[in-house]
Amino acid sequence: MAHFWLQDDMQAWGVFPLEAHCLPLPDALPAGWQRFNAGPAAPSAILLRSESGSGERWVLMTASESARVNGLPLPTGIHVLDDRDEICLGSLRPVYFSTEGLATVEEFPGSARPVACPRCTLDIAPGTWAVRCPHCRVWYHQSEEFPCWTYTPECALCGQATELGIGYRWSPEEL
């Protein structure tokens, strides 16, 4: 799930999940972040999510000339966001957009065609405990009987770490 990285009043970074399809900014952000950034009125913006078979896209729209993405103005007022984009709205502290997800064990929802686990090559039945790789989006079995996701330290297809509960690979602290 896409999220923002926000810095709180103690300058600690935290994750704010982007769960809605339309978010007014900065109003939709946590109250603590807004309080910390109190000052002149921030320019308003709207964050929109579009979903398709190939995944989701997020679009930032604003009429403000002081809005920036990665330090650059938005001459058209529209920007399709990419992973790790820095968004600045006027004098407010920057937020960072991220598409990185976490590996979680969940029931496999099924699909129109059979899905084979890349580790054991057996089909994954709907309702079976499984993990979807947060990087390449491929499903693996993950149960006592079939611990396919955690069987080796990395995803068989993309190299994503398979340790459950490992957290995010990137945060703005690295900047």
N, C-alpha and C positions, 0 to 999 in steps of 0.2 A: 504494500500500500504506500502510495506517495505520502510524503510528509514534509513539514518545514522543520529546520533546525532553528531554534530560538535561544537567545541568551537571556537569562533572568537577571533580576536585580543583584544577585550575588556573582554574576558573570559566569554562571555554569550553563552549559549547553544542554538543551532538552529537546525532545521530539514532540511535535504537534501533528497528529495524524490528520490527513485531509480526507474526511469521510463524506462531505457533501458534494453535490455536483456544481454548486455555485456558492462561492464564498466572497462576501464583501470585505475588502481589506482597507484599513487595518482592523475594522470592527469585529471580525470573526476570530481574531487572535485572542489568546488568554488575557484576562484582565490584568494580571501581574505584569505582563509584557507591555501592555498599553500604559499602565501606571508609570512604569520605569521610563517610558519614552514620552512622558507628558511634555508638552511644550506647544509650539505653534501647531495649528490644525494640520494633520497629515493629509496629503492628497489621497483621494479615494481611488480605489482600483477594484476590479472584479477578477476573481480567479474562476475559470470554467473548466470542467472536466468533460471530455468527449471519449466515449468508449466505442470500440469496434472489435472485430474479430482478431485484429493484430495487437490489441492491448488498449491502453488509455493514453490520452494526450491531455496536457494541461495548457491553457491559454491565459495569459495575463492581459487584461485590457484596462487602459486608463486614458484619461484626457489630460493628465498632468504632464507638464514639461519637465518637472523635477523628478519624475520616476526614472529609475535606471535598472538595467539588468546587466550584470557583469561590468558595471561602470559605464555602460553605453546608454544614451537616451533612446527612447522609443519613438522615432519620428512618425510612425503610423499609429502609435498608441496600442499596438498589438504585438505580442511576442509569444511564440510557442516555446514553452519551457523545456529545458534539458536537465538531466541529472546534475546536481551541484551548482546550479545557477544561483548567483547572488542577486537578491531583489532589494532595492533601496527605494523607499517612498519618502521623498523629501528629506527631512532631518531625522527621521526615525532610524533606529539601529537596524542594520541589515538582517534579513532572514535568508536562509539558504534552502532551496528547493531540492528534494531528493526523491528519487524513484526506487532507491534500494529497499528491499524487503527483508524480512527475517524468515528463516526456515522454521516452520511450525508443523507439528504432527496434527493432521486433521483427517476427517473422513473424505475419501476420494469421491467427488460428486458424480463421476461418470462422464461419458461423452458420447457423441453420435457413433464414433468408431472405437474399436478396442484400443486401449493404451497399454503398451508393454513397458515394464520397468527396464531401464537400460542396464541395471546391474544383473538381475537374474533372468531377464528376457521373458518372464511370465506376464500374462495380462493382469492388470490391476482391476479388481472387481469393484463396482460402485459400493460405497459404504465401508470399504477396507481402509484401515489406517495407513496413511501415506504422507509424504512430504513433497511439496513442489519446490524445486530449486529456485531460490530467489533471483538468481542471475539468468539462467537459460530457460527457466519456466517449465522444465521437464519433471514429470511425476515419478517418484520412487516408492516402493513399499517401505513401511517403517512400523514393524511390530516385533514381538518376541520371536515369532516364527520366521519372519522375513525382515531382518534389520538392514535392508538394502541401502538406505540413505546413509547410515552411520557405519557401514561395513568398512569403508576406507576413509582416510582423512579428507578426500576431495571428491567433488562431483565427477562422475565418469566422463562427462561431456565438456565441462567448462572450467574446472579447477576451483569452483566455489568450495570453501571450507564446509564440512558436513557436521561439525560439532554442534549439537543443539544448544541453544542458549548462549551462543558465542557473541551475540550482539552485532552491531553494524560494523562494516569494514571501514567506513569513512565517517568522519565528523568534521565540522569546521575548526575544531581544536588543532587540526593538522596545518591550518593556514598560518 
